[in-house]
Amino acid sequence: MQRIRKGDDVVVIAGRDKGKRGSVLRVMTDGRIVVADVNMVKRHTKPNPNRGITGGIIEKEMPIHPSNIMLFNPQTSKGDRVGFRTLQDGRKVRYFKSTNEVVDV
């Protein structure tokens, strides 16, 4: 089970985008995470008429290491650490360490 999943709201805690919030777009196979409007780079692309891609400078998100982001806790309005807990019915869920609130419902 992963600490951060697709669709989670996260806060960047290190790097040039420190303090920005965004939602997770995807989790890469190597563990890096793509967050909306975070770690934006300009990519110079060639046109490809077969695919219908126009050339030019495209701004897109690049993956960020999971150690540089924290899950956003709406109760405290800050980033929070995440732990794992097994419920009575046997489900394994994530919870915020500061408030003991279950993330997955």
Secondary structure as UniProt FT lines:
FT   TURN            6..7
FT   STRAND          9..12
FT   TURN            16..19
FT   STRAND          21..27
FT   TURN            29..30
FT   STRAND          33..35
FT   TURN            36..37
FT   STRAND          40..45
FT   TURN            49..52
FT   STRAND          56..61
FT   HELIX           66..68
FT   STRAND          69..73
FT   TURN            74..77
FT   STRAND          78..80
FT   STRAND          82..86
FT   TURN            88..89
FT   STRAND          92..96
FT   TURN            97..99
//
